[in-house]
């Protein structure tokens, strides 16, 4: 787990290598979470929370080293 949904946004990360999956946790107990996408080298995660000055809107999980 790289970023946890709802945690304070205080940094942005650039993916140097590998891949990550972006997942939004839902309040519906029958669902594990909503898949929002996958990102790879050169892409940025965590910018939305910084720009909106709000807590993280989704979790980011590494799926490759």
matplotlib code that plots the C-alpha trace (Angstrom):
import matplotlib.pyplot as plt

x = [0.0, 1.5, -1.3, -4.3, -7.7, -8.8, -5.3, -4.1, -2.6, 0.9, 3.0, 3.0, 4.9, 6.3, 6.4, 10.0, 9.5, 6.8, 3.1, 0.4, -3.3, -5.7, -8.7, -11.5, -13.0, -16.8, -19.2, -21.0, -20.0, -20.6, -17.8, -14.1, -13.5, -13.8, -10.9, -10.0, -6.9, -3.3, -0.3, 3.3, 6.7, 6.6, 3.1, 2.2, 0.0, -1.3, -1.7, -5.5, -5.3, -2.6, -4.5, -7.9, -6.3, -8.5, -7.8, -6.8, -9.8, -8.4, -5.8, -2.7, -1.3, 2.0, 1.3, 4.9, 8.3]
y = [0.0, 3.3, 5.7, 5.1, 6.5, 9.3, 10.0, 13.6, 14.7, 16.0, 14.7, 13.7, 10.7, 10.0, 6.4, 5.6, 1.9, -0.8, -0.4, 0.7, 0.2, 3.0, 1.8, 3.7, 2.0, 2.0, 2.0, -1.0, -4.1, -6.3, -4.7, -4.8, -1.4, 0.3, -0.2, 3.3, 2.4, 1.4, 3.7, 3.1, 4.8, 8.6, 8.9, 10.9, 9.8, 11.9, 15.1, 15.4, 15.7, 18.3, 20.4, 20.2, 20.4, 17.5, 13.9, 11.2, 10.2, 6.7, 4.2, 3.3, -0.2, -1.4, -4.4, -4.6, -3.7]
z = [0.0, -1.1, -0.4, 1.9, 1.0, 3.4, 4.8, 4.7, 1.4, 2.0, -0.9, -4.6, -6.0, -9.5, -10.5, -11.5, -12.3, -11.9, -11.9, -9.3, -9.1, -8.0, -6.0, -4.4, -1.3, -1.4, 1.5, 0.1, 2.0, -1.0, -3.0, -2.3, -4.0, -7.3, -9.7, -11.1, -13.2, -13.4, -13.8, -14.7, -15.1, -15.5, -14.1, -11.0, -8.0, -5.1, -7.0, -6.6, -2.8, -3.0, -5.6, -3.7, -0.2, 0.8, 2.1, -0.4, -2.6, -3.4, -2.4, -4.5, -4.3, -5.9, -8.3, -9.5, -7.9]

ax = plt.figure().add_subplot(projection="3d")
ax.plot(x, y, z, "-o")
ax.set_aspect("equal")
plt.show()
